[in-house]
Amino acid sequence: MDSGNYVARLNEYAHKKKCTPKYRESPSDGPDHCKTFTQRVVLNGKDYPEGVGKTKKEAKQDAAKNALRDLSEGTNQVSVRSTLSEDDFDPIEYLGSGAYGWVYKARRKLEEKYYAVKIVRSDKKAFREVGTLSDLFHHNVIRYFNCWIEDTRYEDGISAGSSAGGYSDAQSTDDPSVKFLYIQMELCKTKTLKEWIHEKNTQSPQDTKRRQESLSIAQQIVSGVEHIHSRGHIHRDLKPENILFGLDDKEVKIGDFGLVTRDDDALMDRTENRGTQSYMAPEQNLIIKKMLHEKPEVRPKASDLKAQLDKFTQRVVLNGKVYPEGVGKKKKEAKQDAAKNALRDLSGGTRQHPIKDKIIGNTENQTSTLSRFTDEFDVTECLGKGAYGCVHAARDKLLKQGFAVKIVRSNEKALREVGTLSKLLHCNIVRYYTCWMEDSRYQGHITAGNSAGSFSSSQSIEDPSAKYLYIQMELCKTKTLKKWINEKNTQSLQDSKRRQESVAIAQQIVCGVEYIHSMGHIHRDLKITGKTYDRKVDIFALGLIYFELLWKLSTGHERVVVWNDARSQKLPEEFSLTFAKETENAAKVPQKTATKVLGVLNENVPKDRVNIKAGQSTRREPHDAP
């Protein structure tokens, strides 16, 4: 849409339609010196996409522009799906209900994976919970995947008589304006921490096993809270009922973010009574010493508390697999306990469950003549295209958040990628949210002559059986590590800053690879043709990446020679002199596991920098490069 006075143009449109546009202003965001203002057009009772700007005037113009765009294109801000379709999910099992909604266990056919689907009345509180969940990325926090709005609540005959959220089914039927928000989340056990405590209370008092298990649980909760706080949120309703056990019974997950608030919200908003009375902190109106101190400033930070608890734990990592934590009053005791736990798992033959690549279910019914992509997203730009598809940056109309949507031709390889991504949760791996099928590929921002996925647009039109898989993922910067290396290669030769940055980047890559291996997968993007391969092929690739991170490679024929020599462990003489320790370790890299490589990298970290432990990683922000 061309630039101009969008407010005036919207007024002109409204005058012709004999209606008056209204502008709804949302609270500003950010510090005083750099505020972001938000406004929204309401026309004939319909809300249009938010507009943002550095001033109220800019936000108003942007809101008018978004409304005009939707009016001209005839799009809806939020698409309303018809039902929790059995074409998408099966079977659907009722798990329970609470004060705020109903929860179902459902198997999504496309990923062949079970999820929990929470159904709540669509309101400001529900959207706040979804917004927070989509912002959090931690193994001790319930994982969010997707959400959508429906006109009716799914009923299975079991839950029909229950009420939640302070309203009955009859009320919702009588009020046609009532909408329901469906939240697709990670499936956990129905057992809560409160039930675990009750079970322990029926056993012998204060047994040593309870002490060890309690410490492990406390560590996980604190780790989750630390992450919540680091993302600028406050839970406000932490209690045993809101902490669930993962399906493996080893991890606990913090859930129920209905009362969450931003850490930078006005203090006035926190003076209301929030949470569950018996678990409220004293400053909210009236959990050992400083944690229970009546003065908030005396209580330790979650990060400090986590560090204190970590002193009493050790964990075994063997062949890339992480085993259960061991705990004790001293590090030596914790180490012995960790070894015992690892031996128990090894003797019991416990393994990570393998990924089932075969997708079951009729996916043809999951497509629609209307595009879910354009109904639910504002497509902002094409990020790129390659051998396997196109990637677009798109703003979710419901969450008002940016995502990357990869569009590929649906085949076994694409479905395998989705199956793997849906089971991985690590901050150094691109986060997966959801996927769906469509009959056609989105053509916006791409000329008709372009091709993707080794097929052309004309070919796809001629082939009516072609289906397209849309994969919604975390939005990252388009800057790749290759671009970062190219930039560094234009700068001064082998500066010390490049060495430090390269070690940090390599650590994060190894952390991601270590996690992939621990889950029973091999990335294998760089494989040796004609040979069998195992996880060592990833370590070989890591060695090459680390070399390229550190060393300035020239272009043309010289680069080809150096690169081929490096693949044969023949490193440049100057490199060997400059990076003596790295050269010594590089020759052994193909024989190491990711965990051992991580240890080698830590040896190269300057003393003023923090080492990364096996099983840990640094958080890569969605828009941080590389």
C-alpha positions in Angstrom: 0.0 0.0 0.0 1.4 3.4 -1.0 2.4 5.8 1.7 0.0 8.7 2.6 -2.4 9.9 5.2 -4.1 6.6 6.1 -6.2 8.2 8.8 -7.8 10.5 6.3 -8.3 7.7 3.8 -10.0 5.6 6.4 -12.2 8.4 7.4 -13.2 8.8 3.7 -14.0 5.1 3.5 -16.0 5.2 6.7 -18.0 8.2 5.5 -19.1 6.4 2.3 -20.1 3.4 4.4 -21.9 5.7 6.9 -19.9 4.5 9.9 -17.3 6.0 12.3 -13.9 4.5 13.0 -12.8 4.4 16.6 -9.2 4.1 17.8 -8.5 1.9 20.8 -5.2 2.7 22.5 -3.2 0.1 24.4 -0.6 0.8 27.2 2.7 2.0 25.9 5.7 -0.4 26.1 9.4 0.3 26.8 11.4 2.8 28.9 10.5 6.5 28.9 13.2 7.5 26.4 12.2 4.8 23.9 8.5 4.1 24.2 6.4 2.1 21.7 2.8 3.1 21.3 0.0 0.8 20.0 -3.4 1.6 18.6 -6.1 -0.4 17.0 -9.0 0.5 14.6 -12.5 -0.6 15.6 -15.0 -0.3 12.8 -18.6 -1.6 12.9 -17.7 -3.6 16.0 -14.8 -5.4 14.3 -11.2 -5.1 15.6 -8.5 -4.6 13.0 -4.7 -5.4 13.4 -2.7 -3.2 15.8 -0.6 -0.4 14.6 2.6 0.6 16.3 4.9 3.6 16.3 7.3 5.7 18.2 4.6 8.3 18.8 0.8 8.1 19.2 0.4 9.7 15.8 2.6 7.1 14.1 0.7 4.3 15.8 -2.6 5.8 14.7 -1.5 6.0 11.1 -0.2 2.5 11.2 -3.4 1.2 12.6 -5.4 3.0 9.9 -3.1 1.5 7.3 -3.6 -2.0 8.6 -7.4 -1.6 8.7 -7.4 -0.3 5.1 -5.3 -3.2 4.0 -7.7 -5.7 5.5 -10.7 -3.9 4.1 -9.2 -3.8 0.6 -8.2 -7.5 0.7 -11.3 -8.7 2.5 -9.2 -10.6 5.1 -10.2 -11.4 8.6 -8.0 -10.6 11.5 -8.4 -14.0 13.1 -9.7 -17.1 11.3 -12.1 -19.2 13.3 -11.8 -22.9 12.8 -14.8 -25.0 12.9 -14.0 -27.6 15.6 -11.3 -29.7 17.3 -11.4 -31.8 14.1 -11.0 -35.5 14.2 -9.4 -35.1 10.8 -6.5 -33.4 12.7 -6.6 -35.2 16.0 -7.4 -38.7 17.2 -8.3 -40.1 19.6 -9.6 -37.3 21.9 -9.6 -38.1 25.6 -10.9 -35.9 28.4 -8.2 -35.3 31.1 -10.0 -32.9 33.4 -11.3 -29.4 34.1 -10.5 -26.6 36.5 -11.4 -23.0 37.3 -10.2 -21.8 34.0 -11.0 -24.4 31.4 -11.0 -28.0 30.1 -8.0 -30.1 29.1 -8.0 -32.9 26.5 -5.4 -35.5 25.4 -5.3 -35.6 21.6 -3.0 -37.3 19.1 -2.2 -35.0 16.1 -2.0 -37.2 13.0 0.5 -35.1 11.1 3.3 -35.4 13.7 2.0 -38.7 15.2 2.4 -37.1 18.6 0.2 -36.6 21.6 -0.6 -33.1 22.9 -2.6 -31.5 25.7 -5.3 -29.2 24.3 -6.6 -26.7 26.8 -9.9 -25.0 26.0 -10.8 -21.7 27.7 -13.1 -18.8 27.2 -11.4 -16.3 24.9 -10.6 -13.2 26.9 -7.7 -10.9 27.9 -6.5 -13.3 30.6 -6.4 -16.3 28.1 -4.4 -14.3 25.5 -2.0 -13.2 28.2 -1.3 -16.8 29.1 -0.8 -17.8 25.5 1.5 -14.8 24.9 3.6 -15.7 27.8 3.8 -19.4 27.0 4.9 -18.6 23.4 7.7 -16.4 24.8 9.1 -19.1 27.2 11.5 -21.8 26.1 12.6 -24.1 28.9 12.4 -27.8 29.7 10.9 -27.0 33.1 8.1 -24.9 31.7 5.1 -26.4 29.9 5.9 -26.1 26.1 3.5 -24.1 23.9 2.9 -25.2 20.3 -0.1 -23.5 18.8 -3.5 -21.9 19.5 -6.7 -21.0 17.6 -10.2 -19.7 18.2 -13.4 -21.6 17.7 -17.1 -20.6 18.0 -18.0 -23.6 20.2 -16.3 -25.7 22.9 -15.5 -29.3 22.0 -17.7 -31.7 24.0 -17.2 -35.4 24.4 -20.1 -36.3 26.6 -17.8 -36.7 29.7 -17.0 -33.1 30.3 -20.3 -31.7 29.0 -21.8 -31.3 32.5 -18.8 -29.5 34.0 -18.4 -25.8 34.1 -15.2 -23.8 33.9 -14.2 -20.2 33.9 -17.4 -19.3 35.8 -19.8 -20.0 33.0 -21.8 -23.0 31.8 -22.3 -24.5 28.4 -25.8 -23.1 28.3 -24.5 -19.6 28.8 -22.0 -20.0 26.1 -24.6 -21.3 23.7 -27.0 -18.4 24.4 -24.3 -15.8 23.8 -23.2 -16.0 20.2 -20.4 -13.5 20.9 -18.6 -16.1 23.1 -15.5 -17.5 21.5 -13.2 -20.3 22.8 -9.5 -20.3 22.7 -7.8 -23.7 22.0 -4.2 -23.9 23.3 -2.1 -26.9 22.1 0.6 -27.7 24.6 3.1 -30.3 25.7 1.4 -33.4 27.2 2.4 -34.1 30.8 1.2 -36.6 33.3 -2.0 -35.7 35.2 0.0 -36.2 38.4 0.8 -32.9 40.0 3.5 -32.0 42.6 0.7 -31.8 45.2 -0.2 -35.4 44.6 3.5 -36.4 44.8 3.7 -34.7 48.2 0.6 -36.5 49.5 2.0 -39.8 48.4 5.3 -39.1 50.2 3.4 -38.1 53.3 1.9 -41.5 53.6 5.3 -43.2 53.6 8.0 -43.3 56.3 8.8 -39.9 57.6 11.7 -38.0 56.0 13.4 -40.9 54.2 16.7 -40.1 52.5 15.2 -40.8 49.0 12.6 -38.2 49.6 15.3 -35.7 50.4 17.2 -36.4 47.2 14.1 -36.3 45.0 12.9 -33.1 46.7 16.2 -31.4 46.0 16.1 -32.4 42.3 12.5 -31.2 42.0 13.4 -27.9 43.8 16.3 -27.3 41.4 14.1 -27.8 38.4 11.4 -25.5 39.7 14.0 -22.8 40.5 15.5 -23.3 37.0 12.1 -22.8 35.4 11.4 -19.7 37.6 14.8 -18.3 36.7 13.9 -18.5 33.0 10.5 -17.0 33.5 12.1 -14.0 35.4 14.9 -13.7 32.8 12.2 -13.3 30.1 10.6 -10.4 32.1 7.6 -12.3 33.5 6.3 -13.1 37.1 4.2 -16.2 37.5 2.2 -15.0 40.6 0.5 -18.4 41.3 3.3 -20.9 42.0 1.9 -23.8 44.0 2.2 -27.6 43.9 -1.1 -27.9 42.0 0.4 -25.9 39.1 3.5 -28.0 38.8 3.2 -31.2 36.7 5.4 -34.2 36.0 6.7 -34.9 32.4 5.8 -38.1 30.7 9.2 -39.6 31.7 8.5 -38.9 35.4 12.0 -37.3 35.6 11.2 -33.6 34.9 8.7 -31.3 36.4 7.0 -28.6 34.4 5.6 -25.2 35.6 2.1 -24.6 34.2 -0.9 -22.4 34.5 0.2 -19.0 33.5 -3.3 -17.4 33.9 -2.1 -14.8 36.4 1.3 -14.1 34.8 2.3 -10.4 34.5 5.2 -8.5 33.0 8.0 -7.7 35.4 8.0 -4.1 34.1 4.2 -3.6 34.5 3.2 -0.7 36.7 3.6 -1.5 40.4 0.0 -0.4 41.0 -1.2 -3.3 38.9 0.4 -5.7 41.5 -1.4 -4.4 44.5 -4.4 -6.6 43.9 -4.6 -10.0 45.6 -3.3 -12.5 43.2 -2.7 -16.3 43.3 -3.6 -18.9 45.8 -4.0 -17.6 49.4 -1.9 -20.2 51.2 1.0 -19.8 48.7 0.9 -16.0 48.4 4.1 -14.1 49.3 3.7 -11.7 52.3 3.7 -8.5 50.1 0.7 -10.0 48.3 -1.4 -10.2 51.4 -0.8 -12.4 53.8 8.5 -21.0 50.7 13.5 -22.1 54.3 14.9 -18.8 55.9 15.7 -16.2 53.2 13.2 -17.7 50.8 10.5 -17.1 53.4 11.7 -13.7 54.6 9.0 -11.1 54.8 11.1 -8.5 53.1 11.3 -9.1 49.3 14.7 -7.5 49.0 16.2 -10.1 51.4 15.0 -13.1 49.4 17.5 -14.5 47.0 17.2 -14.2 43.2 16.2 -17.3 41.4 19.6 -17.4 39.6 21.5 -17.2 43.0 19.2 -19.9 44.5 19.8 -22.2 41.4 23.6 -21.8 41.9 23.3 -22.8 45.6 21.3 -25.9 44.8 23.6 -26.9 41.9 26.4 -27.3 44.4 24.9 -30.5 45.6 24.3 -32.2 42.2 26.3 -34.1 39.6 25.3 -35.7 36.4 26.9 -38.4 34.2 27.1 -37.9 30.4 28.2 -41.0 28.5 28.4 -41.2 24.7 26.4 -38.0 24.4 23.5 -39.2 26.6 22.7 -37.4 29.8 21.8 -39.6 32.7 19.7 -38.7 35.8 21.2 -36.3 38.4 22.8 -37.5 41.5 22.5 -35.5 44.7 24.3 -35.4 48.1 25.4 -33.2 51.0 28.8 -33.0 49.3 30.0 -33.0 45.8 31.6 -36.5 46.3 28.3 -37.9 47.5 26.5 -36.4 44.5 29.1 -37.8 42.2 28.6 -41.3 43.6 24.8 -41.0 43.4 25.1 -39.8 39.8 27.2 -42.9 38.9 24.7 -45.1 40.6 21.8 -43.6 38.6 23.7 -44.0 35.4 24.5 -47.7 36.1 20.9 -48.3 37.0 19.7 -46.9 33.7 22.4 -48.8 31.8 21.6 -52.1 33.4 17.9 -51.5 33.0 18.4 -50.9 29.3 16.5 -47.6 29.3 16.9 -45.7 26.1 15.4 -42.7 24.5 12.3 -43.6 22.5 13.1 -43.7 18.7 11.3 -41.4 16.4 8.6 -43.0 14.4 9.1 -41.6 10.9 5.9 -43.2 9.4 3.0 -40.7 9.5 -0.3 -42.4 10.2 -3.7 -40.9 9.3 -5.4 -39.4 6.3 -3.8 -36.1 5.8 -5.8 -35.3 2.7 -8.7 -34.3 4.9 -6.5 -31.8 6.7 -6.2 -29.5 3.7 -8.6 -26.7 2.9 -9.6 -24.7 -0.2 -9.0 -21.6 1.9 -5.4 -20.9 3.0 -4.8 -21.1 6.7 -1.5 -19.3 6.1 -3.1 -16.1 4.8 -6.1 -16.3 7.1 -4.0 -16.5 10.3 -0.9 -14.6 9.4 0.2 -11.3 8.0 3.0 -12.2 5.6 5.7 -9.6 6.0 8.6 -10.8 3.8 10.2 -13.7 2.0 13.3 -14.6 4.0 14.7 -16.8 1.3 14.3 -19.9 -0.8 16.5 -22.9 -1.3 16.6 -26.5 -2.6 13.8 -27.6 -0.4 11.4 -24.7 -0.1 10.6 -21.1 0.8 10.7 -19.4 4.1 8.6 -16.4 5.0 8.5 -14.1 8.0 4.9 -13.8 9.1 3.0 -12.2 12.0 0.5 -14.3 13.8 -2.7 -12.2 13.9 -3.9 -13.8 17.1 -0.6 -13.6 19.1 0.7 -10.5 17.4 4.1 -12.2 17.2 6.5 -12.9 14.4 7.3 -16.4 13.2 9.2 -18.1 10.4 7.0 -20.3 8.2 8.8 -22.8 5.9 6.8 -24.1 3.0 8.0 -27.3 1.4 6.5 -30.0 -0.8 5.0 -32.7 1.4 7.0 -35.9 1.2 8.6 -38.4 3.5 11.7 -36.3 4.1 9.6 -33.2 5.1 7.4 -35.2 7.4 10.5 -36.7 9.0 11.9 -33.2 9.6 8.7 -32.2 11.4 8.7 -35.4 13.4 12.2 -34.7 14.7 11.7 -31.0 15.3 8.5 -31.6 17.3 10.5 -33.7 19.8 13.5 -31.3 20.2 13.6 -28.6 22.8 16.9 -26.8 23.1 17.9 -23.1 23.0 20.5 -23.8 20.3 18.1 -25.5 17.9 15.4 -23.6 16.0 12.2 -24.0 17.9 9.2 -25.8 16.3 5.7 -24.7 16.9 3.2 -26.5 14.6 2.6 -27.5 11.0 -0.3 -28.1 8.6 -1.1 -29.1 5.0 -2.4 -27.0 2.2 -3.2 -27.8 -1.5 -1.1 -25.0 -2.8 2.1 -23.1 -2.1 1.9 -19.4 -1.1 3.1 -17.4 -4.1 3.4 -13.9 -2.5 6.8 -12.2 -2.7 8.0 -14.8 -5.2 7.8 -14.4 -9.0 6.0 -17.1 -10.9 9.2 -18.1 -12.7 11.1 -19.0 -9.5 11.2 -22.6 -8.3 11.7 -24.2 -4.9 11.9 -27.7 -3.8 13.2 -28.8 -7.2 9.9 -28.2 -8.8 8.4 -25.1 -10.6 5.1 -23.3 -10.1 3.8 -24.6 -13.3 4.6 -28.2 -12.4 2.8 -27.8 -9.1 -0.3 -26.5 -10.8 -0.3 -29.3 -13.3 0.0 -31.9 -10.5 -3.3 -31.8 -8.5 -2.0 -34.4 -6.1 0.8 -32.2 -4.8 0.4 -31.1 -1.2 2.4 -28.5 0.7 3.6 -28.7 4.3 3.7 -25.4 6.2 6.1 -25.5 9.2 5.8 -22.7 11.8 9.1 -22.1 13.6 11.0 -19.6 15.6 11.9 -16.5 13.7 15.6 -15.9 13.6 17.7 -13.3 11.8 18.4 -14.1 8.2 22.1 -13.7 8.9 23.7 -17.2 8.9 27.0 -18.3 10.3 28.4 -18.4 6.8 27.6 -14.7 6.4 29.2 -14.0 9.8 32.4 -15.8 8.6 32.4 -13.9 5.3 32.2 -10.6 7.2 35.1 -11.6 9.5 37.1 -12.6 6.5 37.0 -9.0 5.2 38.4 -7.7 8.5 42.0 -7.8 9.9 43.7 -11.1 9.9 43.0 -13.4 12.9 42.1 -10.7 15.5 41.8 -11.9 19.2 38.1 -10.9 19.3 37.3 -13.3 16.5 39.0 -16.1 18.4 36.9 -15.5 21.5 33.6 -15.1 19.5 34.4 -18.2 17.5 34.9 -20.3 20.7 31.5 -19.1 22.1 29.7 -19.9 18.8 31.4 -23.3 18.6 30.3 -24.1 22.1 26.7 -23.3 21.3 26.8 -25.4 18.2 28.3 -28.3 20.1 25.6 -28.0 22.8 22.9 -28.3 20.2 24.6 -31.3 18.5 25.2 -32.9 21.9 21.5 -32.6 22.6 20.5 -34.0 19.2 22.7 -37.0 19.8 21.3 -37.5 23.3 17.8 -37.8 21.7 19.0 -40.5 19.4 19.3 -38.4 16.2 22.1 -37.5 13.8 22.1 -34.2 11.9 24.2 -35.6 9.0 23.9 -32.6 6.7 27.6 -33.2 5.9 28.0 -36.9 5.1 30.7 -38.9 3.4 29.1 -40.3 0.3 29.2 -44.1 -0.1 30.0 -44.8 3.5 28.0 -45.8 6.5 27.7 -43.1 9.1 26.9 -42.6 12.8 27.0 -39.5 15.1 30.7 -39.1 14.4 29.8 -37.6 11.0 28.4 -34.6 12.9 31.7 -34.3 14.9 33.6 -34.2 11.6 31.4 -31.4 10.4 31.9 -29.5 13.7 35.7 -29.7 13.2 35.4 -28.1 9.8 33.0 -25.4 11.1 35.3 -24.5 14.0 38.3 -24.3 11.6 36.3 -21.9 9.3 35.2 -19.9 12.3 38.8 -19.3 13.4 40.7 -19.0 10.1 40.4 -16.4 7.3 40.0 -18.4 4.1 40.8 -16.8 0.7 38.7 -17.2 -2.3 39.0 -19.2 -5.5 41.4 -22.1 -6.1 43.4 -21.4 -2.9 40.3 -21.8 -0.8 39.5 -25.1 -2.4 43.0 -26.5 -1.7 43.0 -25.3 1.9 39.5 -26.7 2.4 40.3 -30.1 0.9 43.5 -30.3 3.0 41.5 -29.5 6.2 39.1 -32.4 5.4 42.2 -34.6 5.4 43.5 -33.1 8.7 46.2 -31.1 6.9 45.9 -27.6 8.4 47.8 -24.5 7.2 51.2 -24.1 8.9 50.4 -20.5 9.9 47.1 -21.8 11.5 49.1 -24.4 13.4 51.4 -21.8 14.8 48.6 -19.3 15.7 46.2 -21.8 17.2 48.6 -24.5 18.6 46.1 -25.9 21.1 43.2 -26.0 18.6 45.5 -27.8 16.1 46.5 -30.4 18.7 42.8 -31.1 19.4 41.5 -30.8 15.8 43.4 -34.0 14.8 41.4 -36.0 17.4 38.0 -34.4 16.8 36.5 -37.0 14.5 37.1 -39.6 17.2 35.3 -37.6 20.0 31.7 -37.3 21.1 30.0 -33.9 21.2 30.4 -33.9 25.0 34.2 -34.4 24.8 34.4 -31.8 22.1 32.6 -29.4 24.5 35.3 -30.1 27.1 38.0 -29.4 24.6 36.4 -26.1 23.7 36.1 -25.1 27.3 39.9 -25.5 27.7 40.2 -22.8 25.0 38.0 -20.2 26.8 39.9 -17.3 28.4 39.8 -17.3 32.2 37.6 -14.3 32.4 34.8 -16.1 30.3 32.3 -18.6 31.6 32.6 -22.3 30.6 29.6 -24.1 29.3 29.0 -27.5 31.0 27.8 -30.6 29.2 24.0 -30.4 29.1 24.0 -26.6 29.4 24.0 -24.0 26.8 23.7 -20.2 26.3 20.4 -18.9 25.3 20.2 -17.7 21.7 17.7 -15.0 21.5 15.5 -15.3 18.4 16.9 -12.2 16.7 20.6 -12.6 17.8 23.2 -13.4 15.3 24.8 -15.6 14.2 
